[in-house]
Amino acid sequence: MEREAQAQKLLQFLQITANPTDITILGLDGRKELLAKTASNMGLEIEELFAKQEAQKLMQALSQQMPKQVPQNEPPEGVTQMAQEARMGTGGIGDTA
């Protein structure tokens, strides 16, 4: 009976704090902890869901840290300059200035 009362209190608290102002106070991690406690009291297994979310956050962070690749449609920096010089007849291979 005590466990049910605790679960009811957690559910009420979740409902009361389900607004933008309280989310800024609790933060997403605080809200996540409340959800985890509520689910645990209800006998639900949500750790797998949280693990998936953490893996997604990690992959996103890693992708942001990786150096940007050179776009495939653009030639490397020096090639463009060499092509312009060749068209103008200056600085090209075999140029006898």
LUMLO-339736 format. One record per residue (C-alpha): x, y, z; residue in three letters; residue number from 1. Coordinates in nm, 2 decimals. Layout:
BEGIN
[r [X,Y,Z],Ala,NUM]
...
***
This chain:
BEGIN
[r [0.00,0.00,0.00],Met,1]
[r [0.29,0.24,0.08],Glu,2]
[r [0.44,0.18,-0.26],Arg,3]
[r [0.11,0.26,-0.43],Glu,4]
[r [0.09,0.59,-0.23],Ala,5]
[r [0.45,0.68,-0.34],Gln,6]
[r [0.37,0.60,-0.70],Ala,7]
[r [0.05,0.82,-0.68],Gln,8]
[r [0.26,1.11,-0.53],Lys,9]
[r [0.52,1.08,-0.81],Leu,10]
[r [0.25,1.08,-1.08],Leu,11]
[r [0.09,1.39,-0.92],Gln,12]
[r [0.42,1.56,-0.91],Phe,13]
[r [0.49,1.48,-1.27],Leu,14]
[r [0.16,1.62,-1.37],Gln,15]
[r [0.21,1.94,-1.16],Ile,16]
[r [0.56,2.00,-1.31],Thr,17]
[r [0.46,1.93,-1.67],Ala,18]
[r [0.49,2.29,-1.78],Asn,19]
[r [0.77,2.50,-1.94],Pro,20]
[r [0.85,2.70,-1.62],Thr,21]
[r [0.90,2.39,-1.40],Asp,22]
[r [1.10,2.22,-1.68],Ile,23]
[r [1.35,2.51,-1.67],Thr,24]
[r [1.37,2.47,-1.29],Ile,25]
[r [1.41,2.09,-1.29],Leu,26]
[r [1.60,2.07,-1.61],Gly,27]
[r [1.57,1.78,-1.85],Leu,28]
[r [1.79,1.56,-1.63],Asp,29]
[r [1.57,1.62,-1.33],Gly,30]
[r [1.26,1.54,-1.54],Arg,31]
[r [1.43,1.23,-1.67],Lys,32]
[r [1.50,1.12,-1.31],Glu,33]
[r [1.14,1.17,-1.21],Leu,34]
[r [1.02,0.97,-1.50],Leu,35]
[r [1.27,0.69,-1.42],Ala,36]
[r [1.15,0.68,-1.05],Lys,37]
[r [0.79,0.68,-1.16],Thr,38]
[r [0.84,0.40,-1.41],Ala,39]
[r [1.04,0.20,-1.16],Ser,40]
[r [0.76,0.23,-0.90],Asn,41]
[r [0.51,0.12,-1.16],Met,42]
[r [0.73,-0.19,-1.25],Gly,43]
[r [0.82,-0.05,-1.60],Leu,44]
[r [1.16,-0.11,-1.76],Glu,45]
[r [1.27,0.21,-1.93],Ile,46]
[r [1.64,0.19,-1.88],Glu,47]
[r [1.68,0.06,-2.24],Glu,48]
[r [1.51,0.37,-2.38],Leu,49]
[r [1.74,0.59,-2.17],Phe,50]
[r [2.04,0.39,-2.29],Ala,51]
[r [1.94,0.45,-2.65],Lys,52]
[r [1.90,0.82,-2.59],Gln,53]
[r [2.25,0.84,-2.43],Glu,54]
[r [2.40,0.65,-2.73],Ala,55]
[r [2.23,0.90,-2.97],Gln,56]
[r [2.37,1.20,-2.77],Lys,57]
[r [2.72,1.04,-2.78],Leu,58]
[r [2.70,0.99,-3.16],Met,59]
[r [2.58,1.34,-3.21],Gln,60]
[r [2.87,1.48,-2.99],Ala,61]
[r [3.12,1.27,-3.18],Leu,62]
[r [3.00,1.38,-3.52],Ser,63]
[r [3.02,1.75,-3.41],Gln,64]
[r [3.38,1.70,-3.30],Gln,65]
[r [3.50,1.53,-3.62],Met,66]
[r [3.67,1.76,-3.87],Pro,67]
[r [3.46,1.87,-4.16],Lys,68]
[r [3.53,1.68,-4.48],Gln,69]
[r [3.61,1.87,-4.81],Val,70]
[r [3.29,1.89,-5.02],Pro,71]
[r [3.32,1.65,-5.31],Gln,72]
[r [3.20,1.90,-5.57],Asn,73]
[r [3.47,2.15,-5.50],Glu,74]
[r [3.84,2.10,-5.61],Pro,75]
[r [4.11,2.14,-5.35],Pro,76]
[r [4.22,2.50,-5.28],Glu,77]
[r [4.54,2.51,-5.49],Gly,78]
[r [4.38,2.35,-5.80],Val,79]
[r [4.14,2.64,-5.86],Thr,80]
[r [4.43,2.89,-5.85],Gln,81]
[r [4.64,2.68,-6.09],Met,82]
[r [4.35,2.65,-6.33],Ala,83]
[r [4.30,3.03,-6.33],Gln,84]
[r [4.67,3.09,-6.39],Glu,85]
[r [4.67,2.84,-6.67],Ala,86]
[r [4.38,3.02,-6.84],Arg,87]
[r [4.56,3.35,-6.81],Met,88]
[r [4.89,3.21,-6.93],Gly,89]
[r [5.08,3.29,-6.61],Thr,90]
[r [5.24,3.07,-6.36],Gly,91]
[r [5.16,2.75,-6.54],Gly,92]
[r [5.39,2.46,-6.61],Ile,93]
[r [5.63,2.53,-6.89],Gly,94]
[r [5.58,2.91,-6.85],Asp,95]
[r [5.89,3.09,-6.96],Thr,96]
[r [5.84,3.43,-6.83],Ala,97]
***
